Amino acid sequence: GPYTQRVFCVEIRLEQSPSEVKRPGETVKMSCIISGDTIVSFSTGEVQ
């Protein structure tokens, strides 16, 4: 089916420095590339 392709997700930390440790409740945006065509962006802080 069309939803059985591989999904590649990359974490994008926009509100913190690379040297900072990830804190609880921090908003981390994820960019997911599905089948190399569809890009789905969402915040892990809002994922149920």
C-alpha positions in Angstrom: 0.0 0.0 0.0 0.9 3.7 -0.3 1.6 3.9 3.4 4.1 1.1 3.7 7.1 3.1 2.5 10.0 3.9 4.7 9.7 7.1 6.9 12.7 9.1 7.6 12.5 11.5 10.6 15.0 14.1 11.6 15.0 16.0 14.8 15.3 19.8 14.5 16.0 21.6 17.7 15.2 25.2 17.0 15.0 26.7 20.5 18.2 25.4 22.1 21.9 25.4 21.7 23.7 22.2 20.6 25.5 22.2 23.9 22.3 22.3 26.0 20.7 19.1 27.3 17.2 18.4 26.1 14.8 19.4 28.9 11.4 17.8 29.6 8.6 19.7 27.9 10.9 21.1 25.3 9.4 21.5 21.9 11.3 19.5 19.3 10.2 19.8 15.7 10.4 16.8 13.5 10.6 16.6 9.7 9.5 13.3 8.3 10.1 12.5 4.7 7.8 9.8 3.4 8.8 8.0 0.2 11.0 11.0 -0.5 8.0 12.9 -1.8 5.9 13.9 1.2 7.3 16.0 4.0 5.4 15.9 7.3 6.3 18.4 10.0 5.0 18.2 13.5 6.0 19.0 17.1 6.6 16.1 19.4 5.1 18.1 22.2 1.7 17.9 20.5 1.8 14.2 19.5 -0.7 12.2 21.4 
